[in-house]
Amino acid sequence: MIWELDSVSVRFGEVQAVENAFLEISSGELVVILGPSGCGKSTMLRVTAGLQAPDSGRVLIDGNDAAALLPHQRSIGLMFQQHTLFPHYDVAGNVEFGLRMAGLGSGRRHSRVSELLALVGLAGFEARDVATLSGGEAQRVALARSLAPNPALLLLDEPFGSLDRSLRDRLTDELPGVLSRAGTTAIHVTHDQDEAFSLADRLVVMDHGRILRVGPPSEVWADPRTVAVAEFLGHSNIVTRGSHPEVIRRDAATVAADGELEGTVTASRFRGDYHDLSVATALGRLRFRVDEALTAGDVVRLRIDPSRVARLEPS
């Protein structure tokens, strides 16, 4: 299946939530929409699911306009930050809920539940009371429940946002494998850059309702194309020279005795496995990650790798 947002726009009063969005999702892809809160990410999901009608534009499924299809007719699964498991059902009851609604027989339901719980690493949890689950276990049950009806497209709206960092990292590592084994296409929404780069087959960067950049994560990072995307991704070394800004990634230079650019350290902050260095240079204040501790006032020479410099267009 191929899903397309074709020139989709949505406005809520004075707020342009989504503006002229074009996006294509191919079967088997894990597409991540990255952007700050309020940028239109969740509205894009709601339009795709049929929960929000666009003011203009179309949602296409295999080239056919989906406007007449109700949400349950679009073969879409949904998973949100708040997993909202049904407290009066055990784990198995939660996972099989959609299967029961679809009229599957008891034997097929039980088989599917066991298959999915094994897939998400919860084999044997069928009879567990959901009130006894940890946050990570509850999210795994919610994921299994979303996958149970075998949706053509799974929409994940900040599903790990309420979890602590270590648990979020673990589930982020596991999610692509789970989706791949289930054969599920997915759109995942997040404001967390580490999560986005870890998950995405293709990354979509949004801000103020507009899609600013689409591409494989490595390409988007290496070539943000615009100042707005570079700034959002955390590229702090943006240098304006003439009419074209350029961005130097924080790891694009090393402190070297035979460097090309002299600077004075203005601050050095310990970040655990590296030192975050701020250096005043003729190009302005630049920031770099280095292994060794330096102190304010130290004079350093910087060597900048030309291949790690990207030319940007104004936003």
C-alpha positions as a printed NumPy array, in Angstrom:
array([[  0.   ,   0.   ,   0.   ],
       [  1.063,   3.581,  -0.647],
       [ -0.342,   6.378,   1.491],
       [ -0.198,   9.981,   0.286],
       [ -1.003,  13.342,   1.779],
       [ -1.688,  15.509,  -1.253],
       [ -1.521,  19.255,  -0.547],
       [ -3.218,  18.861,   2.853],
       [ -4.019,  21.994,   4.864],
       [ -5.814,  22.304,   8.207],
       [ -6.67 ,  25.51 ,  10.052],
       [ -8.086,  25.897,  13.565],
       [ -9.378,  29.448,  13.787],
       [ -6.362,  31.724,  13.409],
       [ -3.888,  28.835,  13.66 ],
       [ -2.591,  27.182,  10.482],
       [ -2.001,  23.701,  11.905],
       [ -0.891,  22.112,   8.622],
       [  0.001,  24.015,   5.469],
       [  0.079,  22.44 ,   2.015],
       [  1.631,  19.153,   3.168],
       [  2.83 ,  16.583,   0.642],
       [  4.017,  13.232,   1.993],
       [  4.167,   9.696,   0.591],
       [  4.564,   6.59 ,   2.757],
       [  5.433,   3.299,   1.077],
       [  4.648,  -0.173,   2.344],
       [  7.081,  -1.354,   5.027],
       [  8.48 ,   2.099,   5.84 ],
       [  8.913,   3.568,   9.301],
       [  8.499,   7.304,   8.743],
       [  9.195,   9.618,  11.691],
       [  7.719,  13.12 ,  11.858],
       [  9.958,  15.302,  14.018],
       [  9.139,  18.764,  15.265],
       [  8.438,  20.906,  18.325],
       [  5.153,  20.822,  20.21 ],
       [  2.356,  22.507,  18.281],
       [  4.037,  22.189,  14.875],
       [  1.221,  20.103,  13.328],
       [  2.607,  16.573,  13.772],
       [ -0.419,  15.115,  15.541],
       [ -2.829,  16.896,  13.208],
       [ -1.107,  15.168,  10.285],
       [ -1.758,  11.814,  11.971],
       [ -5.399,  12.654,  12.629],
       [ -5.935,  13.624,   9.005],
       [ -4.286,  10.391,   7.843],
       [ -6.491,   8.351,  10.175],
       [ -9.668,  10.112,   9.095],
       [-10.217,  11.632,  12.547],
       [ -9.759,  15.163,  11.167],
       [-11.056,  16.331,   7.796],
       [ -8.588,  18.562,   5.917],
       [ -9.734,  22.019,   4.879],
       [ -8.097,  21.345,   1.529],
       [ -6.111,  18.561,  -0.078],
       [ -6.614,  14.802,  -0.061],
       [ -5.509,  11.596,   1.626],
       [ -4.872,   8.925,  -0.985],
       [ -4.586,   5.172,  -0.415],
       [ -3.069,   3.433,  -3.43 ],
       [ -4.067,   6.455,  -5.494],
       [ -7.702,   6.463,  -4.359],
       [ -9.219,   9.345,  -2.415],
       [ -9.948,   8.147,   1.138],
       [-12.34 ,  10.977,   2.016],
       [-15.373,   8.674,   2.019],
       [-13.686,   6.077,   4.266],
       [-14.404,   6.127,   7.988],
       [-11.396,   5.64 ,  10.309],
       [-12.131,   1.936,  10.895],
       [-12.317,   1.397,   7.113],
       [ -8.78 ,   2.677,   6.49 ],
       [ -6.983,  -0.302,   8.105],
       [ -5.184,   1.967,  10.556],
       [ -3.905,   1.234,  14.054],
       [ -3.349,   3.97 ,  16.625],
       [ -1.014,   4.159,  19.616],
       [ -0.728,   7.198,  21.848],
       [  1.493,   8.459,  24.675],
       [ -1.223,   7.579,  27.18 ],
       [ -1.711,   3.862,  26.579],
       [ -5.196,   3.821,  28.242],
       [ -5.381,   0.069,  28.771],
       [ -8.803,  -1.214,  29.794],
       [ -8.539,  -1.765,  33.584],
       [-11.368,  -4.343,  33.678],
       [ -9.516,  -6.637,  31.218],
       [ -6.344,  -8.602,  31.81 ],
       [ -3.452,  -8.352,  29.337],
       [ -4.967, -10.907,  26.957],
       [ -8.325,  -9.153,  27.079],
       [ -6.732,  -5.85 ,  26.142],
       [ -4.798,  -7.288,  23.208],
       [ -7.752,  -9.228,  21.811],
       [-10.225,  -6.348,  22.14 ],
       [-10.039,  -5.327,  18.471],
       [-10.127,  -8.962,  17.37 ],
       [-13.297,  -9.519,  19.344],
       [-14.862,  -6.447,  17.748],
       [-13.916,  -7.864,  14.349],
       [-15.76 , -11.095,  15.138],
       [-12.798, -13.495,  15.203],
       [-13.417, -16.827,  16.879],
       [-11.99 , -17.661,  20.296],
       [ -9.276, -19.997,  19.008],
       [ -7.943, -17.496,  16.465],
       [ -8.041, -14.703,  19.039],
       [ -6.037, -16.668,  21.578],
       [ -3.483, -17.7  ,  18.973],
       [ -3.057, -14.114,  17.777],
       [ -2.701, -12.791,  21.335],
       [  0.039, -15.323,  22.147],
       [  1.831, -14.483,  18.897],
       [  1.779, -10.746,  19.581],
       [  2.793, -10.957,  23.23 ],
       [  5.775, -13.051,  22.193],
       [  6.562, -10.461,  19.516],
       [  6.691,  -7.61 ,  22.053],
       [  8.605,  -9.642,  24.64 ],
       [  5.703, -10.42 ,  26.988],
       [  5.142, -14.137,  26.398],
       [  3.175, -15.641,  29.28 ],
       [  1.638, -12.327,  30.397],
       [ -1.884, -13.209,  29.184],
       [ -3.466, -13.433,  32.642],
       [ -1.626, -10.477,  34.231],
       [ -3.696,  -7.672,  35.736],
       [ -2.797,  -4.516,  33.797],
       [ -2.593,  -2.586,  37.092],
       [  0.522,  -4.61 ,  37.987],
       [  2.427,  -3.711,  34.802],
       [  5.391,  -1.349,  34.689],
       [  5.252,   1.616,  32.336],
       [  7.298,  -0.192,  29.719],
       [  5.212,  -3.364,  29.972],
       [  2.015,  -1.328,  29.608],
       [  3.349,   0.312,  26.456],
       [  4.254,  -3.091,  25.036],
       [  0.702,  -4.288,  25.683],
       [ -0.625,  -1.138,  23.994],
       [  1.629,  -1.835,  21.003],
       [  0.443,  -5.449,  20.811],
       [ -3.176,  -4.257,  20.991],
       [ -2.547,  -1.798,  18.139],
       [ -0.948,  -4.515,  15.999],
       [ -3.557,  -7.186,  16.747],
       [ -5.965,  -6.38 ,  13.859],
       [ -2.968,  -6.395,  11.48 ],
       [ -3.375,  -2.76 ,  10.35 ],
       [ -1.925,  -1.68 ,   7.024],
       [ -0.628,   1.477,   8.712],
       [  0.197,   2.075,  12.378],
       [  0.186,   5.651,  13.674],
       [  2.245,   6.265,  16.818],
       [  1.757,   9.641,  18.502],
       [  4.613,  10.256,  20.995],
       [  4.156,   6.699,  22.367],
       [  7.25 ,   6.83 ,  24.607],
       [  6.932,  10.433,  25.754],
       [  5.865,   9.612,  29.322],
       [  8.643,   7.073,  29.939],
       [ 12.005,   7.698,  31.576],
       [ 15.042,   8.004,  29.301],
       [ 16.517,   4.531,  29.798],
       [ 13.186,   2.8  ,  29.177],
       [ 12.453,   5.047,  26.208],
       [ 15.839,   4.183,  24.706],
       [ 15.226,   0.46 ,  25.154],
       [ 11.791,   0.54 ,  23.516],
       [ 13.143,   2.765,  20.739],
       [ 15.799,   0.142,  20.023],
       [ 13.187,  -2.625,  19.919],
       [ 10.373,  -0.952,  17.956],
       [ 11.819,  -1.197,  14.405],
       [ 12.397,  -4.931,  14.798],
       [  8.878,  -5.495,  16.131],
       [  7.332,  -3.568,  13.233],
       [  9.542,  -5.318,  10.687],
       [  8.63 ,  -8.777,  11.976],
       [  4.949,  -7.808,  11.994],
       [  5.268,  -6.442,   8.427],
       [  3.699,  -3.146,   9.516],
       [  4.082,   0.259,   7.886],
       [  4.22 ,   3.05 ,  10.482],
       [  4.288,   6.795,  11.024],
       [  5.855,   7.771,  14.338],
       [  5.546,  11.287,  15.757],
       [  8.062,  12.707,  18.245],
       [  9.772,  15.901,  19.36 ],
       [ 12.808,  13.91 ,  20.552],
       [ 15.683,  14.073,  18.065],
       [ 17.577,  11.048,  19.395],
       [ 14.411,   8.974,  19.143],
       [ 13.72 ,  10.214,  15.621],
       [ 17.209,   9.487,  14.286],
       [ 17.256,   6.052,  15.933],
       [ 13.926,   4.96 ,  14.462],
       [ 13.422,   6.536,  11.064],
       [ 13.804,   4.964,   7.67 ],
       [ 12.775,   8.429,   6.483],
       [ 12.692,  11.58 ,   8.549],
       [ 10.167,  14.411,   8.135],
       [ 11.036,  17.69 ,   9.886],
       [  8.068,  20.   ,  10.574],
       [  7.618,  23.444,  12.053],
       [  4.678,  25.878,  12.122],
       [  2.534,  23.462,  10.115],
       [  4.998,  23.121,   7.25 ],
       [  7.116,  20.187,   6.158],
       [ 10.633,  21.632,   5.943],
       [ 12.779,  18.61 ,   5.052],
       [ 12.24 ,  14.95 ,   4.126],
       [ 14.908,  12.294,   3.657],
       [ 16.967,   9.502,   5.235],
       [ 18.163,  10.614,   8.692],
       [ 21.845,  10.701,   7.718],
       [ 21.125,  12.936,   4.721],
       [ 18.899,  15.308,   6.712],
       [ 21.613,  15.641,   9.373],
       [ 24.439,  16.18 ,   6.895],
       [ 22.469,  18.55 ,   4.668],
       [ 19.674,  20.371,   6.551],
       [ 19.247,  22.687,   3.511],
       [ 17.71 ,  25.562,   5.48 ],
       [ 18.717,  27.536,   8.553],
       [ 15.466,  26.592,  10.316],
       [ 16.112,  22.854,  10.006],
       [ 19.779,  23.225,  10.982],
       [ 18.848,  25.186,  14.11 ],
       [ 16.121,  22.729,  15.097],
       [ 18.476,  19.766,  14.709],
       [ 20.946,  21.467,  17.035],
       [ 23.602,  22.584,  14.532],
       [ 24.897,  25.49 ,  16.581],
       [ 27.735,  26.581,  14.273],
       [ 25.881,  28.595,  11.655],
       [ 28.14 ,  31.159,   9.999],
       [ 26.866,  33.903,   7.687],
       [ 29.33 ,  34.685,   4.914],
       [ 28.103,  36.981,   2.161],
       [ 24.515,  36.076,   1.287],
       [ 24.758,  32.354,   2.074],
       [ 24.86 ,  30.926,   5.594],
       [ 26.958,  27.845,   6.174],
       [ 26.69 ,  25.314,   8.967],
       [ 29.579,  23.446,  10.537],
       [ 28.477,  20.492,  12.626],
       [ 29.726,  20.486,  16.209],
       [ 31.921,  17.467,  15.483],
       [ 33.242,  18.837,  12.203],
       [ 36.43 ,  20.253,  13.652],
       [ 39.164,  19.009,  15.936],
       [ 41.624,  20.907,  18.108],
       [ 44.877,  20.495,  16.193],
       [ 48.373,  21.948,  16.308],
       [ 48.414,  22.547,  12.553],
       [ 44.861,  23.867,  12.276],
       [ 43.635,  26.645,  10.014],
       [ 41.57 ,  28.74 ,  12.415],
       [ 42.717,  30.212,  15.712],
       [ 40.336,  30.755,  18.571],
       [ 40.086,  31.359,  22.296],
       [ 38.146,  29.043,  24.577],
       [ 35.37 ,  30.955,  26.308],
       [ 33.76 ,  27.991,  28.1  ],
       [ 34.258,  24.252,  28.526],
       [ 31.446,  22.146,  29.978],
       [ 31.739,  18.487,  30.972],
       [ 28.929,  16.437,  29.388],
       [ 29.825,  12.951,  30.569],
       [ 31.631,  11.336,  27.653],
       [ 32.791,  14.607,  26.058],
       [ 33.5  ,  18.278,  26.765],
       [ 31.297,  20.914,  25.119],
       [ 33.701,  23.624,  23.997],
       [ 32.768,  27.201,  23.122],
       [ 35.45 ,  28.989,  21.088],
       [ 35.59 ,  32.626,  19.958],
       [ 36.985,  32.853,  16.399],
       [ 37.096,  35.263,  13.479],
       [ 33.962,  33.494,  12.154],
       [ 32.114,  34.068,  15.4  ],
       [ 31.534,  31.877,  18.426],
       [ 31.721,  28.174,  17.507],
       [ 30.96 ,  25.076,  19.564],
       [ 32.681,  21.702,  19.396],
       [ 32.777,  18.39 ,  21.189],
       [ 36.249,  17.34 ,  22.32 ],
       [ 37.677,  14.599,  24.512],
       [ 40.047,  16.679,  26.609],
       [ 39.227,  19.285,  29.231],
       [ 40.235,  22.859,  28.36 ],
       [ 39.768,  26.045,  30.324],
       [ 38.527,  29.516,  29.442],
       [ 41.324,  31.587,  27.96 ],
       [ 43.16 ,  28.689,  26.311],
       [ 44.182,  29.489,  22.728],
       [ 43.467,  26.677,  20.258],
       [ 43.754,  26.142,  16.553],
       [ 40.871,  24.461,  14.745],
       [ 40.956,  22.28 ,  11.686],
       [ 37.634,  22.22 ,   9.834],
       [ 36.873,  19.383,   7.431],
       [ 35.384,  20.981,   4.267],
       [ 33.273,  17.875,   3.662],
       [ 31.494,  18.538,   6.954],
       [ 30.39 ,  22.035,   5.963],
       [ 26.892,  22.417,   4.48 ],
       [ 25.607,  25.43 ,   2.558],
       [ 22.162,  26.51 ,   3.735],
       [ 19.4  ,  28.62 ,   2.307],
       [ 17.61 ,  31.178,   4.486],
       [ 14.401,  29.807,   5.996]])
